[in-house]
């Protein structure tokens, strides 16, 4: 694929976030199962359901572009997942794992927010208002998920984790 036009850039970004969202479906399930705090685990389960809807919206955008949904390996999300798996392999205490799960999820939300934030102006430039609206809906959900995670992090009993 050449990368000479806004359309090329848009399609590449769409394939990247499509891959990322698929990878995050599994990652959110892992986060849910690796978290003992019920409220935090519930937030991961809720966002997993949202992610399924986000994937459906992305498939609608692909249809608007006239292309079948394709995945471009998302190196950013791949790296975040590898980082998470490496941390998990260290067999941390459960309280440490729960806090780390929230931090890892916040990192992915920032990535997704940036991805959608970059795709929306491209859709606008291409005159794809309906596609931009769908991407904006995904962006709002990611922003809401990030805010929820931030609140949960602030409420977390960090003092339960030994300082030394």
C-alpha positions as CSV (number, residue, x, y, z in Angstrom):
1,X,0.0,0.0,0.0
2,X,1.4,3.4,-0.9
3,X,1.2,6.1,1.7
4,X,0.7,9.2,-0.5
5,X,-2.7,10.6,0.4
6,X,-4.9,11.5,3.3
7,X,-7.1,8.5,2.3
8,X,-4.0,6.2,2.6
9,X,-3.2,7.6,6.0
10,X,-6.8,7.3,7.1
11,X,-7.1,3.7,6.0
12,X,-3.7,2.8,7.6
13,X,-4.8,4.4,10.9
14,X,-8.2,2.6,10.7
15,X,-6.5,-0.8,10.2
16,X,-4.1,0.0,13.1
17,X,-6.9,0.8,15.7
18,X,-9.0,-2.1,14.4
19,X,-6.1,-4.4,15.3
20,X,-5.6,-2.7,18.6
21,X,-9.2,-3.0,19.6
22,X,-9.2,-6.7,18.8
23,X,-6.1,-7.2,20.9
24,X,-7.6,-5.2,23.8
25,X,-10.6,-7.5,23.9
26,X,-8.4,-10.3,25.2
27,X,-6.3,-8.0,27.3
28,X,-9.4,-6.6,29.1
29,X,-10.5,-10.1,29.8
30,X,-7.1,-10.8,31.4
31,X,-7.3,-7.6,33.4
32,X,-10.7,-8.6,34.7
33,X,-9.6,-12.0,35.7
34,X,-6.3,-10.8,37.3
35,X,-8.0,-8.2,39.5
36,X,-9.5,-9.1,42.9
37,X,-11.2,-5.7,43.5
38,X,-14.7,-6.2,42.3
39,X,-15.4,-2.6,41.2
40,X,-12.2,-2.5,39.2
41,X,-12.8,-5.9,37.6
42,X,-16.4,-4.8,36.7
43,X,-15.0,-1.7,35.0
44,X,-12.8,-3.9,32.8
45,X,-15.8,-6.1,32.0
46,X,-17.9,-3.1,31.1
47,X,-15.2,-1.6,28.9
48,X,-14.7,-5.0,27.2
49,X,-18.4,-4.8,26.1
50,X,-17.8,-1.2,24.9
51,X,-14.8,-2.4,22.9
52,X,-17.0,-4.9,21.1
53,X,-19.3,-2.1,20.1
54,X,-16.3,0.0,19.1
55,X,-15.1,-2.8,16.8
56,X,-18.6,-2.9,15.2
57,X,-18.4,0.9,14.6
58,X,-15.0,0.5,13.0
59,X,-16.4,-2.1,10.7
60,X,-19.1,0.4,9.7
61,X,-16.4,2.9,8.9
62,X,-14.5,0.3,6.8
63,X,-17.8,-0.2,4.9
64,X,-18.1,3.6,4.3
65,X,-14.5,3.6,3.0
66,X,-15.5,0.7,0.7
67,X,-12.9,-1.7,2.1
68,X,-13.2,-4.9,4.0
69,X,-12.1,-4.6,7.6
70,X,-8.4,-5.4,7.8
71,X,-5.9,-5.3,10.6
72,X,-2.5,-3.6,10.5
73,X,-0.4,-4.9,13.4
74,X,-0.5,-2.2,16.1
75,X,3.0,-2.1,17.4
76,X,2.0,0.3,20.2
77,X,-0.6,-1.9,21.7
78,X,1.6,-5.0,21.1
79,X,4.3,-3.3,23.2
80,X,1.9,-2.4,26.0
81,X,0.6,-5.9,26.2
82,X,4.1,-7.4,26.2
83,X,5.0,-5.0,29.0
84,X,1.9,-6.1,31.0
85,X,2.7,-9.8,30.5
86,X,6.3,-9.3,31.6
87,X,5.1,-7.6,34.8
88,X,2.5,-10.4,35.4
89,X,5.2,-13.0,35.1
90,X,7.0,-11.5,38.1
91,X,4.2,-12.9,40.2
92,X,3.4,-9.6,42.1
93,X,1.4,-9.4,45.3
94,X,-2.4,-9.1,44.5
95,X,-2.7,-5.5,45.7
96,X,0.3,-4.6,43.5
97,X,-1.2,-6.4,40.5
98,X,-4.6,-4.7,41.0
99,X,-2.9,-1.3,41.0
100,X,-0.7,-2.2,38.0
101,X,-3.8,-3.4,36.1
102,X,-5.3,0.1,36.4
103,X,-2.1,1.8,35.3
104,X,-1.7,-0.6,32.3
105,X,-5.3,0.1,31.3
106,X,-4.8,3.9,31.6
107,X,-1.8,3.6,29.2
108,X,-3.9,1.8,26.6
109,X,-6.7,4.3,27.0
110,X,-4.3,7.2,26.2
111,X,-3.1,5.3,23.2
112,X,-6.6,4.8,21.9
113,X,-7.6,8.4,22.6
114,X,-4.6,9.6,20.5
115,X,-5.5,7.1,17.7
116,X,-9.1,8.2,17.5
117,X,-8.1,11.9,17.9
118,X,-5.9,11.6,14.9
119,X,-8.4,9.7,12.7
120,X,-11.3,12.1,13.2
121,X,-9.7,15.1,11.4
122,X,-8.7,12.8,8.5
123,X,-12.3,11.6,8.2
124,X,-13.5,15.2,8.3
125,X,-10.9,16.2,5.6
126,X,-12.2,13.4,3.4
127,X,-15.8,14.6,3.8
128,X,-16.7,11.4,5.7
129,X,-18.9,13.0,8.3
130,X,-20.7,9.8,9.3
131,X,-17.4,8.0,9.7
132,X,-16.1,10.9,11.8
133,X,-19.2,10.7,14.0
134,X,-18.6,6.9,14.6
135,X,-15.0,7.6,15.5
136,X,-16.0,10.4,17.7
137,X,-18.4,8.1,19.6
138,X,-15.5,5.6,20.1
139,X,-13.3,8.5,21.3
140,X,-15.9,9.6,23.9
141,X,-16.1,6.1,25.2
142,X,-12.3,5.9,25.6
143,X,-12.2,9.2,27.3
144,X,-15.0,8.1,29.7
145,X,-13.2,4.9,30.4
146,X,-10.0,6.8,31.2
147,X,-11.9,9.1,33.6
148,X,-13.4,6.1,35.3
149,X,-10.0,4.4,35.7
150,X,-8.5,7.7,37.1
151,X,-11.3,7.8,39.7
152,X,-10.8,4.1,40.6
153,X,-7.0,4.8,40.9
154,X,-7.6,7.7,43.2
155,X,-10.0,5.6,45.4
156,X,-7.6,2.7,45.5
157,X,-6.2,1.9,49.0
158,X,-2.6,2.4,47.9
159,X,-1.6,2.3,51.6
160,X,-2.4,-1.4,51.5
161,X,0.8,-1.9,49.5
162,X,4.0,-2.0,51.6
163,X,6.2,1.0,50.8
164,X,9.4,-1.1,51.1
